[in-house]
Amino acid sequence: AALLLEKMITKSGEKIFASNGKKADFHTIVKRCEDAGGSIATPRNPGENKAIQHFVKTFNTYTYLGIKESPIPGKFQFLDGTQLVYTNWYRNEPSGKGEEECVEMYTD
């Protein structure tokens, strides 16, 4: 059972990140996180980014992040409207083509 939980829970600093590995649309994920008393993952430093990346690699799929395009095209912010202070994106990503209501993290 401990090995199973290791795939589903990881910690970075004071934050605990969890995933059941199941796919769902962005709005469903946000609601499930809130219903569980948490929030969708928002990487604010390299350690948190690595914790989220753990799930992307473990489940070999993308994951949604709590980041969206701001009212200023090409600029991004957290869902609560606060400005990003940390990013670890590939060049030209997110592309900002059209209004992006969410940002995703993929495997390399």
N, CA, C and O atoms as CSV, one atom per row, in Angstrom:
chain,resi,resn,atom,element,x,y,z
A,1,ALA,N,N,0.826,-1.194,0.000
A,1,ALA,CA,C,0.000,0.000,0.000
A,1,ALA,C,C,0.868,1.255,0.000
A,1,ALA,O,O,0.517,2.248,-0.637
A,2,ALA,N,N,1.993,1.220,0.705
A,2,ALA,CA,C,2.875,2.390,0.763
A,2,ALA,C,C,3.419,2.737,-0.618
A,2,ALA,O,O,3.528,3.912,-0.969
A,3,LEU,N,N,3.761,1.714,-1.404
A,3,LEU,CA,C,4.266,1.968,-2.754
A,3,LEU,C,C,3.198,2.619,-3.621
A,3,LEU,O,O,3.494,3.512,-4.415
A,4,LEU,N,N,1.971,2.176,-3.472
A,4,LEU,CA,C,0.871,2.747,-4.240
A,4,LEU,C,C,0.700,4.221,-3.887
A,4,LEU,O,O,0.535,5.058,-4.774
A,5,LEU,N,N,0.740,4.538,-2.602
A,5,LEU,CA,C,0.597,5.929,-2.176
A,5,LEU,C,C,1.755,6.785,-2.655
A,5,LEU,O,O,1.571,7.967,-2.944
A,6,GLU,N,N,2.948,6.205,-2.743
A,6,GLU,CA,C,4.115,6.948,-3.203
A,6,GLU,C,C,3.890,7.500,-4.607
A,6,GLU,O,O,4.362,8.590,-4.927
A,7,LYS,N,N,3.181,6.763,-5.436
A,7,LYS,CA,C,2.878,7.229,-6.789
A,7,LYS,C,C,1.819,8.320,-6.784
A,7,LYS,O,O,1.735,9.102,-7.731
A,8,MET,N,N,1.006,8.386,-5.728
A,8,MET,CA,C,-0.140,9.278,-5.704
A,8,MET,C,C,0.063,10.538,-4.864
A,8,MET,O,O,-0.695,11.497,-5.004
A,9,ILE,N,N,1.076,10.550,-3.991
A,9,ILE,CA,C,1.306,11.682,-3.097
A,9,ILE,C,C,2.788,12.032,-3.100
A,9,ILE,O,O,3.639,11.145,-3.044
A,10,THR,N,N,3.095,13.313,-3.166
A,10,THR,CA,C,4.477,13.777,-3.030
A,10,THR,C,C,4.449,15.133,-2.337
A,10,THR,O,O,3.433,15.829,-2.367
A,11,LYS,N,N,5.555,15.506,-1.718
A,11,LYS,CA,C,5.616,16.729,-0.925
A,11,LYS,C,C,6.730,17.632,-1.429
A,11,LYS,O,O,7.768,17.161,-1.896
A,12,SER,N,N,6.501,18.927,-1.329
A,12,SER,CA,C,7.534,19.924,-1.611
A,12,SER,C,C,7.356,21.046,-0.607
A,12,SER,O,O,6.327,21.722,-0.603
A,13,GLY,N,N,8.345,21.249,0.239
A,13,GLY,CA,C,8.215,22.260,1.290
A,13,GLY,C,C,7.044,21.925,2.185
A,13,GLY,O,O,6.954,20.816,2.710
A,14,GLU,N,N,6.154,22.871,2.360
A,14,GLU,CA,C,4.974,22.663,3.201
A,14,GLU,C,C,3.759,22.188,2.409
A,14,GLU,O,O,2.696,21.961,2.988
A,15,LYS,N,N,3.904,22.035,1.100
A,15,LYS,CA,C,2.779,21.616,0.259
A,15,LYS,C,C,2.807,20.118,0.003
A,15,LYS,O,O,3.868,19.513,-0.151
A,16,ILE,N,N,1.622,19.537,-0.037
A,16,ILE,CA,C,1.461,18.135,-0.412
A,16,ILE,C,C,0.702,18.115,-1.736
A,16,ILE,O,O,-0.343,18.750,-1.878
A,17,PHE,N,N,1.243,17.381,-2.692
A,17,PHE,CA,C,0.618,17.237,-4.005
A,17,PHE,C,C,0.087,15.817,-4.117
A,17,PHE,O,O,0.759,14.863,-3.724
A,18,ALA,N,N,-1.124,15.678,-4.656
A,18,ALA,CA,C,-1.732,14.357,-4.791
A,18,ALA,C,C,-2.431,14.242,-6.139
A,18,ALA,O,O,-2.914,15.230,-6.691
A,19,SER,N,N,-2.475,13.019,-6.658
A,19,SER,CA,C,-3.180,12.748,-7.910
A,19,SER,C,C,-3.664,11.310,-7.906
A,19,SER,O,O,-2.996,10.419,-7.381
A,20,ASN,N,N,-4.828,11.092,-8.494
A,20,ASN,CA,C,-5.295,9.715,-8.664
A,20,ASN,C,C,-4.959,9.205,-10.063
A,20,ASN,O,O,-5.247,8.054,-10.392
A,21,GLY,N,N,-4.351,10.057,-10.885
A,21,GLY,CA,C,-3.937,9.652,-12.225
A,21,GLY,C,C,-5.054,9.575,-13.243
A,21,GLY,O,O,-4.814,9.226,-14.399
A,22,LYS,N,N,-6.276,9.896,-12.832
A,22,LYS,CA,C,-7.415,9.816,-13.751
A,22,LYS,C,C,-7.539,11.099,-14.554
A,22,LYS,O,O,-7.280,12.192,-14.050
A,23,LYS,N,N,-7.940,10.952,-15.811
A,23,LYS,CA,C,-8.114,12.111,-16.682
A,23,LYS,C,C,-9.500,12.712,-16.488
A,23,LYS,O,O,-10.481,12.000,-16.272
A,24,ALA,N,N,-9.557,14.028,-16.569
A,24,ALA,CA,C,-10.816,14.763,-16.506
A,24,ALA,C,C,-10.567,16.124,-17.144
A,24,ALA,O,O,-9.420,16.518,-17.356
A,25,ASP,N,N,-11.650,16.843,-17.451
A,25,ASP,CA,C,-11.462,18.168,-18.032
A,25,ASP,C,C,-11.034,19.159,-16.947
A,25,ASP,O,O,-11.147,18.880,-15.754
A,26,PHE,N,N,-10.548,20.297,-17.378
A,26,PHE,CA,C,-9.986,21.299,-16.481
A,26,PHE,C,C,-10.951,21.692,-15.366
A,26,PHE,O,O,-10.567,21.691,-14.196
A,27,HIS,N,N,-12.190,22.027,-15.704
A,27,HIS,CA,C,-13.149,22.495,-14.698
A,27,HIS,C,C,-13.474,21.409,-13.677
A,27,HIS,O,O,-13.662,21.708,-12.498
A,28,THR,N,N,-13.544,20.159,-14.115
A,28,THR,CA,C,-13.788,19.043,-13.195
A,28,THR,C,C,-12.625,18.899,-12.223
A,28,THR,O,O,-12.838,18.682,-11.030
A,29,ILE,N,N,-11.393,19.017,-12.723
A,29,ILE,CA,C,-10.211,18.911,-11.863
A,29,ILE,C,C,-10.217,20.015,-10.804
A,29,ILE,O,O,-9.972,19.751,-9.627
A,30,VAL,N,N,-10.495,21.245,-11.221
A,30,VAL,CA,C,-10.535,22.365,-10.274
A,30,VAL,C,C,-11.561,22.082,-9.185
A,30,VAL,O,O,-11.278,22.282,-8.004
A,31,LYS,N,N,-12.756,21.616,-9.570
A,31,LYS,CA,C,-13.817,21.331,-8.591
A,31,LYS,C,C,-13.430,20.190,-7.663
A,31,LYS,O,O,-13.650,20.282,-6.455
A,32,ARG,N,N,-12.858,19.117,-8.200
A,32,ARG,CA,C,-12.455,17.983,-7.355
A,32,ARG,C,C,-11.410,18.407,-6.330
A,32,ARG,O,O,-11.460,17.982,-5.175
A,33,CYS,N,N,-10.474,19.234,-6.746
A,33,CYS,CA,C,-9.451,19.729,-5.816
A,33,CYS,C,C,-10.095,20.558,-4.705
A,33,CYS,O,O,-9.768,20.388,-3.531
A,34,GLU,N,N,-11.011,21.454,-5.079
A,34,GLU,CA,C,-11.699,22.285,-4.088
A,34,GLU,C,C,-12.547,21.434,-3.156
A,34,GLU,O,O,-12.565,21.672,-1.949
A,35,ASP,N,N,-13.258,20.434,-3.704
A,35,ASP,CA,C,-14.088,19.545,-2.886
A,35,ASP,C,C,-13.254,18.772,-1.868
A,35,ASP,O,O,-13.745,18.416,-0.797
A,36,ALA,N,N,-11.990,18.512,-2.208
A,36,ALA,CA,C,-11.092,17.780,-1.306
A,36,ALA,C,C,-10.388,18.719,-0.321
A,36,ALA,O,O,-9.563,18.279,0.480
A,37,GLY,N,N,-10.716,20.014,-0.386
A,37,GLY,CA,C,-10.116,20.977,0.530
A,37,GLY,C,C,-8.785,21.532,0.054
A,37,GLY,O,O,-8.046,22.138,0.830
A,38,GLY,N,N,-8.480,21.328,-1.216
A,38,GLY,CA,C,-7.213,21.812,-1.765
A,38,GLY,C,C,-7.441,22.708,-2.954
A,38,GLY,O,O,-8.504,23.310,-3.103
A,39,SER,N,N,-6.441,22.792,-3.795
A,39,SER,CA,C,-6.549,23.575,-5.023
A,39,SER,C,C,-5.704,22.917,-6.099
A,39,SER,O,O,-4.813,22.120,-5.805
A,40,ILE,N,N,-5.987,23.256,-7.338
A,40,ILE,CA,C,-5.229,22.712,-8.458
A,40,ILE,C,C,-3.766,23.149,-8.319
A,40,ILE,O,O,-3.485,24.231,-7.805
A,41,ALA,N,N,-2.857,22.322,-8.769
A,41,ALA,CA,C,-1.424,22.577,-8.606
A,41,ALA,C,C,-0.986,23.877,-9.268
A,41,ALA,O,O,-1.350,24.169,-10.407
A,42,THR,N,N,-0.196,24.650,-8.528
A,42,THR,CA,C,0.355,25.907,-9.025
A,42,THR,C,C,1.831,25.966,-8.641
A,42,THR,O,O,2.157,26.352,-7.519
A,43,PRO,N,N,2.727,25.590,-9.550
A,43,PRO,CA,C,4.152,25.592,-9.210
A,43,PRO,C,C,4.677,27.010,-8.994
A,43,PRO,O,O,4.600,27.857,-9.884
A,44,ARG,N,N,5.210,27.254,-7.798
A,44,ARG,CA,C,5.710,28.585,-7.459
A,44,ARG,C,C,7.222,28.616,-7.264
A,44,ARG,O,O,7.801,29.661,-6.967
A,45,ASN,N,N,7.863,27.438,-7.438
A,45,ASN,CA,C,9.319,27.361,-7.327
A,45,ASN,C,C,9.782,26.044,-7.952
A,45,ASN,O,O,8.947,25.195,-8.263
A,46,PRO,N,N,11.088,25.851,-8.142
A,46,PRO,CA,C,11.577,24.617,-8.781
A,46,PRO,C,C,11.179,23.336,-8.049
A,46,PRO,O,O,10.904,22.328,-8.701
A,47,GLY,N,N,11.140,23.345,-6.723
A,47,GLY,CA,C,10.752,22.153,-5.970
A,47,GLY,C,C,9.315,21.749,-6.232
A,47,GLY,O,O,9.019,20.567,-6.409
A,48,GLU,N,N,8.426,22.721,-6.256
A,48,GLU,CA,C,7.019,22.435,-6.532
A,48,GLU,C,C,6.838,21.991,-7.974
A,48,GLU,O,O,6.021,21.114,-8.257
A,49,ASN,N,N,7.589,22.585,-8.883
A,49,ASN,CA,C,7.537,22.173,-10.286
A,49,ASN,C,C,7.951,20.704,-10.407
A,49,ASN,O,O,7.326,19.937,-11.138
A,50,LYS,N,N,8.998,20.322,-9.693
A,50,LYS,CA,C,9.483,18.936,-9.720
A,50,LYS,C,C,8.439,17.982,-9.133
A,50,LYS,O,O,8.254,16.876,-9.642
A,51,ALA,N,N,7.761,18.403,-8.072
A,51,ALA,CA,C,6.725,17.568,-7.458
A,51,ALA,C,C,5.588,17.309,-8.443
A,51,ALA,O,O,5.092,16.186,-8.536
A,52,ILE,N,N,5.179,18.327,-9.168
A,52,ILE,CA,C,4.112,18.170,-10.162
A,52,ILE,C,C,4.598,17.310,-11.321
A,52,ILE,O,O,3.861,16.467,-11.833
A,53,GLN,N,N,5.830,17.527,-11.727
A,53,GLN,CA,C,6.431,16.747,-12.813
A,53,GLN,C,C,6.465,15.257,-12.465
A,53,GLN,O,O,6.388,14.411,-13.356
A,54,HIS,N,N,6.579,14.934,-11.180
A,54,HIS,CA,C,6.552,13.543,-10.714
A,54,HIS,C,C,5.294,12.837,-11.225
A,54,HIS,O,O,5.365,11.699,-11.689
A,55,PHE,N,N,4.146,13.511,-11.142
A,55,PHE,CA,C,2.890,12.897,-11.590
A,55,PHE,C,C,2.824,12.785,-13.104
A,55,PHE,O,O,2.323,11.797,-13.641
A,56,VAL,N,N,3.329,13.795,-13.784
A,56,VAL,CA,C,3.339,13.764,-15.250
A,56,VAL,C,C,4.123,12.545,-15.725
A,56,VAL,O,O,3.695,11.835,-16.635
A,57,LYS,N,N,5.269,12.313,-15.104
A,57,LYS,CA,C,6.105,11.173,-15.495
A,57,LYS,C,C,5.529,9.848,-15.003
A,57,LYS,O,O,5.537,8.863,-15.743
A,58,THR,N,N,5.029,9.806,-13.766
A,58,THR,CA,C,4.474,8.568,-13.203
A,58,THR,C,C,3.294,8.059,-14.016
A,58,THR,O,O,3.211,6.869,-14.320
A,59,PHE,N,N,2.382,8.959,-14.369
A,59,PHE,CA,C,1.175,8.567,-15.091
A,59,PHE,C,C,1.328,8.725,-16.601
A,59,PHE,O,O,0.397,8.428,-17.351
A,60,ASN,N,N,2.497,9.191,-17.057
A,60,ASN,CA,C,2.816,9.345,-18.478
A,60,ASN,C,C,1.721,10.108,-19.221
A,60,ASN,O,O,1.232,9.671,-20.262
A,61,THR,N,N,1.354,11.244,-18.668
A,61,THR,CA,C,0.322,12.078,-19.266
A,61,THR,C,C,0.549,13.529,-18.866
A,61,THR,O,O,1.421,13.815,-18.046
A,62,TYR,N,N,-0.214,14.431,-19.426
A,62,TYR,CA,C,-0.115,15.838,-19.043
A,62,TYR,C,C,-0.908,16.083,-17.769
A,62,TYR,O,O,-1.696,15.238,-17.344
A,63,THR,N,N,-0.694,17.240,-17.164
A,63,THR,CA,C,-1.505,17.655,-16.032
A,63,THR,C,C,-1.857,19.126,-16.190
A,63,THR,O,O,-1.081,19.907,-16.741
A,64,TYR,N,N,-3.023,19.490,-15.706
A,64,TYR,CA,C,-3.424,20.891,-15.725
A,64,TYR,C,C,-2.766,21.623,-14.565
A,64,TYR,O,O,-2.513,21.042,-13.510
A,65,LEU,N,N,-2.491,22.906,-14.774
A,65,LEU,CA,C,-1.955,23.771,-13.730
A,65,LEU,C,C,-2.944,24.902,-13.476
A,65,LEU,O,O,-3.734,25.248,-14.354
A,66,GLY,N,N,-2.902,25.467,-12.300
A,66,GLY,CA,C,-3.790,26.569,-11.945
A,66,GLY,C,C,-3.285,27.899,-12.468
A,66,GLY,O,O,-3.136,28.862,-11.715
A,67,ILE,N,N,-3.024,27.942,-13.762
A,67,ILE,CA,C,-2.503,29.135,-14.434
A,67,ILE,C,C,-3.350,29.386,-15.678
A,67,ILE,O,O,-3.738,28.447,-16.374
A,68,LYS,N,N,-3.633,30.653,-15.951
A,68,LYS,CA,C,-4.416,31.009,-17.140
A,68,LYS,C,C,-3.844,32.276,-17.760
A,68,LYS,O,O,-3.028,32.969,-17.151
A,69,GLU,N,N,-4.282,32.565,-18.973
A,69,GLU,CA,C,-3.864,33.800,-19.627
A,69,GLU,C,C,-4.556,34.976,-18.948
A,69,GLU,O,O,-5.742,34.904,-18.628
A,70,SER,N,N,-3.818,36.051,-18.731
A,70,SER,CA,C,-4.392,37.243,-18.104
A,70,SER,C,C,-5.164,38.044,-19.155
A,70,SER,O,O,-5.140,37.698,-20.336
A,71,PRO,N,N,-5.845,39.104,-18.735
A,71,PRO,CA,C,-6.535,39.949,-19.720
A,71,PRO,C,C,-5.573,40.564,-20.747
A,71,PRO,O,O,-5.994,40.980,-21.826
A,72,ILE,N,N,-4.278,40.619,-20.402
A,72,ILE,CA,C,-3.266,41.115,-21.341
A,72,ILE,C,C,-2.780,39.924,-22.154
A,72,ILE,O,O,-2.122,39.045,-21.598
A,73,PRO,N,N,-3.076,39.860,-23.448
A,73,PRO,CA,C,-2.686,38.707,-24.267
A,73,PRO,C,C,-1.193,38.389,-24.149
A,73,PRO,O,O,-0.345,39.281,-24.194
A,74,GLY,N,N,-0.898,37.102,-23.997
A,74,GLY,CA,C,0.482,36.649,-23.898
A,74,GLY,C,C,1.048,36.678,-22.494
A,74,GLY,O,O,2.150,36.177,-22.268
A,75,LYS,N,N,0.320,37.255,-21.538
A,75,LYS,CA,C,0.740,37.283,-20.130
A,75,LYS,C,C,-0.108,36.278,-19.364
A,75,LYS,O,O,-1.287,36.097,-19.665
A,76,PHE,N,N,0.492,35.628,-18.377
A,76,PHE,CA,C,-0.212,34.584,-17.636
A,76,PHE,C,C,-0.209,34.880,-16.149
A,76,PHE,O,O,0.669,35.574,-15.636
A,77,GLN,N,N,-1.218,34.335,-15.460
A,77,GLN,CA,C,-1.387,34.562,-14.027
A,77,GLN,C,C,-1.995,33.321,-13.387
A,77,GLN,O,O,-2.485,32.429,-14.079
A,78,PHE,N,N,-1.959,33.275,-12.047
A,78,PHE,CA,C,-2.626,32.194,-11.336
A,78,PHE,C,C,-4.135,32.403,-11.436
A,78,PHE,O,O,-4.591,33.506,-11.736
A,79,LEU,N,N,-4.902,31.358,-11.188
A,79,LEU,CA,C,-6.361,31.447,-11.313
A,79,LEU,C,C,-6.949,32.522,-10.422
A,79,LEU,O,O,-7.982,33.101,-10.756
A,80,ASP,N,N,-6.302,32.805,-9.277
A,80,ASP,CA,C,-6.815,33.840,-8.375
A,80,ASP,C,C,-6.421,35.251,-8.810
A,80,ASP,O,O,-6.736,36.227,-8.128
A,81,GLY,N,N,-5.729,35.353,-9.953
A,81,GLY,CA,C,-5.366,36.657,-10.494
A,81,GLY,C,C,-3.987,37.160,-10.094
A,81,GLY,O,O,-3.539,38.184,-10.608
A,82,THR,N,N,-3.299,36.460,-9.184
A,82,THR,CA,C,-1.968,36.913,-8.789
A,82,THR,C,C,-0.952,36.624,-9.888
A,82,THR,O,O,-1.099,35.686,-10.671
A,83,GLN,N,N,0.077,37.454,-9.919
A,83,GLN,CA,C,1.101,37.381,-10.953
A,83,GLN,C,C,2.036,36.192,-10.721
A,83,GLN,O,O,2.331,35.837,-9.580
A,84,LEU,N,N,2.490,35.591,-11.805
A,84,LEU,CA,C,3.463,34.502,-11.715
A,84,LEU,C,C,4.816,35.065,-11.307
A,84,LEU,O,O,5.248,36.101,-11.812
A,85,VAL,N,N,5.482,34.371,-10.385
A,85,VAL,CA,C,6.833,34.772,-9.999
A,85,VAL,C,C,7.849,33.718,-10.416
A,85,VAL,O,O,9.056,33.949,-10.344
A,86,TYR,N,N,7.362,32.561,-10.849
A,86,TYR,CA,C,8.234,31.466,-11.278
A,86,TYR,C,C,7.606,30.798,-12.487
A,86,TYR,O,O,6.409,30.508,-12.490
A,87,THR,N,N,8.403,30.555,-13.509
A,87,THR,CA,C,7.963,29.749,-14.647
A,87,THR,C,C,9.119,28.866,-15.081
A,87,THR,O,O,10.285,29.190,-14.857
A,88,ASN,N,N,8.785,27.759,-15.698
A,88,ASN,CA,C,9.786,26.838,-16.229
A,88,ASN,C,C,9.228,26.287,-17.535
A,88,ASN,O,O,8.969,25.089,-17.653
A,89,TRP,N,N,9.045,27.164,-18.509
A,89,TRP,CA,C,8.391,26.806,-19.751
A,89,TRP,C,C,9.388,26.688,-20.885
A,89,TRP,O,O,10.440,27.327,-20.886
A,90,TYR,N,N,9.029,25.852,-21.852
A,90,TYR,CA,C,9.802,25.808,-23.090
A,90,TYR,C,C,9.666,27.155,-23.785
A,90,TYR,O,O,8.703,27.886,-23.558
A,91,ARG,N,N,10.632,27.475,-24.630
A,91,ARG,CA,C,10.577,28.721,-25.381
A,91,ARG,C,C,9.268,28.761,-26.180
A,91,ARG,O,O,8.838,27.757,-26.747
A,92,ASN,N,N,8.658,29.927,-26.209
A,92,ASN,CA,C,7.401,30.176,-26.930
A,92,ASN,C,C,6.203,29.429,-26.345
A,92,ASN,O,O,5.184,29.281,-27.019
A,93,GLU,N,N,6.306,28.963,-25.119
A,93,GLU,CA,C,5.175,28.313,-24.452
A,93,GLU,C,C,4.914,29.003,-23.119
A,93,GLU,O,O,5.858,29.489,-22.495
A,94,PRO,N,N,3.681,29.061,-22.668
A,94,PRO,CA,C,2.478,28.799,-23.442
A,94,PRO,C,C,2.410,29.761,-24.622
A,94,PRO,O,O,2.920,30.880,-24.561
A,95,SER,N,N,1.787,29.316,-25.671
A,95,SER,CA,C,1.801,30.083,-26.911
A,95,SER,C,C,0.934,31.330,-26.845
A,95,SER,O,O,1.208,32.314,-27.532
A,96,GLY,N,N,-0.121,31.296,-26.016
A,96,GLY,CA,C,-1.001,32.453,-25.926
A,96,GLY,C,C,-1.818,32.674,-27.179
A,96,GLY,O,O,-2.305,33.778,-27.420
A,97,LYS,N,N,-1.975,31.625,-27.983
A,97,LYS,CA,C,-2.789,31.733,-29.201
A,97,LYS,C,C,-4.246,31.578,-28.806
A,97,LYS,O,O,-4.698,30.480,-28.479
A,98,GLY,N,N,-4.968,32.667,-28.838
A,98,GLY,CA,C,-6.336,32.642,-28.349
A,98,GLY,C,C,-6.285,32.733,-26.837
A,98,GLY,O,O,-5.201,32.696,-26.255
A,99,GLU,N,N,-7.426,32.849,-26.193
A,99,GLU,CA,C,-7.437,32.936,-24.737
A,99,GLU,C,C,-7.255,31.550,-24.149
A,99,GLU,O,O,-8.094,30.672,-24.349
A,100,GLU,N,N,-6.169,31.348,-23.429
A,100,GLU,CA,C,-5.904,30.049,-22.815
A,100,GLU,C,C,-6.451,30.079,-21.396
A,100,GLU,O,O,-5.944,30.805,-20.541
A,101,GLU,N,N,-7.505,29.275,-21.147
A,101,GLU,CA,C,-8.109,29.300,-19.822
A,101,GLU,C,C,-7.334,28.444,-18.832
A,101,GLU,O,O,-7.607,28.478,-17.633
A,102,CYS,N,N,-6.365,27.675,-19.331
A,102,CYS,CA,C,-5.533,26.890,-18.432
A,102,CYS,C,C,-4.198,26.595,-19.108
A,102,CYS,O,O,-4.044,26.751,-20.320
A,103,VAL,N,N,-3.248,26.167,-18.300
A,103,VAL,CA,C,-1.920,25.792,-18.781
A,103,VAL,C,C,-1.705,24.338,-18.404
A,103,VAL,O,O,-2.151,23.898,-17.345
A,104,GLU,N,N,-1.026,23.590,-19.262
A,104,GLU,CA,C,-0.764,22.171,-19.016
A,104,GLU,C,C,0.732,21.919,-18.947
A,104,GLU,O,O,1.518,22.618,-19.587
A,105,MET,N,N,1.125,20.910,-18.163
A,105,MET,CA,C,2.508,20.452,-18.112
A,105,MET,C,C,2.560,19.090,-18.781
A,105,MET,O,O,1.743,18.214,-18.498
A,106,TYR,N,N,3.532,18.921,-19.673
A,106,TYR,CA,C,3.710,17.663,-20.405
A,106,TYR,C,C,5.039,17.024,-20.044
A,106,TYR,O,O,5.909,17.666,-19.455
A,107,THR,N,N,5.190,15.751,-20.403
A,107,THR,CA,C,6.484,15.094,-20.272
A,107,THR,C,C,7.417,15.682,-21.315
A,107,THR,O,O,6.960,16.278,-22.290
A,108,ASP,N,N,8.707,15.522,-21.121
A,108,ASP,CA,C,9.695,16.045,-22.089
A,108,ASP,C,C,9.575,15.343,-23.410
A,108,ASP,O,O,10.320,15.649,-24.341
